[in-house]
C-alpha cells in the first residue's frame, strides 16, 4: 500500500544511508523498522542473515576471546563500514 509520511530531512537522510549500507531499499528498511517498533517479526523471507566476525586462533579448534575482544572486532568493523561515508 502507498502512503505519504513527512519525516525531518536529517532523519530521512540517515534512513536512506543506513538502508544503502545494509544493501536494502528504503521501503525494506522502513518496513522492518516499523515492524520492529510494533513488536512484530519480519515477514517471511525478509529475515537477514546474521554476519558473525571471523576470529583467528593460533591453536586450530580453539579460540580464546573475551567480550572486550569481541567488542573491539565489532568496533573495527563499524569503523571500516562508516569510513566511506
N, C-alpha and C positions, 0 to 999 in steps of 0.2 A: 504494500500500500504506500502511496506517496503522501507526504505531508511537508509542511514548511515549519522549520524551527529556527528562531533567531538566537544565535549564540554570539557572545562577545568575540571580537576579532581575534584576540590573542588565544582564546580557548579553541576556536576553530583552527587556527594555525597549528597549535600544539597537537590537536587531534589528528590533523592531516599528516603532520610529521611523524607521529607515533604510528599511525596506520601504515605509512610508507616504510618505516623502519621495520615493521613486523611483516611486511610483504602482503598486506591485505588492503582492500578498498576501504574508503571512509565509511561506506554503508556497512560493511562487515564489522569494522571497528566499533561503530556506534551501536549496532545491533547487539554485539557482545557486551558492550559497556552497560547498556540499559538492561539487558537480561541479567547481568551480574548484580546490578543495583536493585533489581526487583526480587532477587533471591532465587532466580531460576537457573537452570543449567542451559548450556548452549544447545541449539537444535541439533538433531542427529546429523553427523557428517561434518559438523563445524568445530569439532574439538581440534585444537592444535597439538602437535607432537611436542612433548617436553624435551628440551635440549639440556642434558647434564654435561658438566665440564669433564674433559678427559684429564686424568691425573696420572702423571708419570710416577714410576716407582723403580728404585734400584734393585728391589727384590721382586722378581716376577711372581705374581699371585698374591702379593701382599702390598697393601697401601697403608702408610702411616700418615694420616692427615687429621688436622684439628678443625674445629669450627672457624677459628681465625684464618686458617689456610684456605678453607672453602670461601669465606668472605673475601679474601684477597683475590682469589681466582675470579669471582663474580665481579668485583670492583674493576679488575683489569679488563674483563670482557666488556663491561659497561663503558669504560673509558675509551676503549677501541671503537665500540659501536657509535658513540656520540662524538668522536673526534672529527668525523666528516661533516658535521652539521655547521 
